[in-house]
Amino acid sequence: MALSASFRFNQSILILKQEITAIIVAAGSSKRMGFDKLAALLNGKPVIQHTLDVLLACDEITEILVICPLERFELLDKSTFTKPVRRIDGGAERYLSVANGLAAVSPTAKLIAVHDAARPLVSQVDILATIAAAKTHGAASLARRVTETLKRSDNDGFTLSPVSRENLWFIETPQIFRTDLIRSAYEHILKENLSVTDETSALETISVKTQLIASTSPNPKITTPADLAAITT
């Protein structure tokens, strides 16, 4: 018997739908802040709650892992958990925290999105654009083109020469990858005892390029008290 048009349509949606696990990296010590920046209030809610809320609101994301200590997880309002949210212990370095998250990802996840908890302003538009690029290319990261003038200095801080900003980017998050690619990259860096500052760098160690997606709205990372003050004014 021939399949109905509606059944074929619904079946195509199921094929296109891919389970996506988001890993929120929130295990840092906030040494440069002097206080827990993720517990700082932003419009009446902790920064980490704002970050979680953005990912909870994304229908494409099916599961969220928060890599953080228990006391930081307790800052979150459990009543907002509209999809599975789990806490995972962090590691001594960022990449080790991500490795812990990868070990706990659902076996059905086709894509893994890694996002800094200290980037609470990321937009839904930019998350979805990065997801779409990851589905197409296997690896994608939100980023911002360098527009400022760049200079190289001597050891005393005096200018030496300009640096071309052509094809230079500030790398942001989320960074989203096909599950097998990011796992292969992390297996490699852990085996070779390599240290990386982000996931695009991890993939570069196995010669996989990441598609950069230009962010359409501010997506600052809160690192210093000035950063926090800038987004609360």
Secondary structure as UniProt FT lines:
FT   HELIX           5..16
FT   STRAND          20..25
FT   TURN            31..34
FT   TURN            37..39
FT   STRAND          41..42
FT   TURN            43..44
FT   STRAND          45..46
FT   HELIX           47..56
FT   TURN            59..60
FT   STRAND          63..67
FT   HELIX           70..73
FT   TURN            74..75
FT   HELIX           78..80
FT   STRAND          85..88
FT   HELIX           94..104
FT   TURN            107..108
FT   STRAND          111..116
FT   TURN            117..118
FT   TURN            120..121
FT   HELIX           124..137
FT   STRAND          139..145
FT   STRAND          150..153
FT   TURN            155..156
FT   STRAND          159..163
FT   TURN            166..167
FT   STRAND          169..178
FT   HELIX           179..191
FT   TURN            192..193
FT   HELIX           199..204
FT   TURN            205..207
FT   STRAND          211..214
FT   HELIX           225..231
//
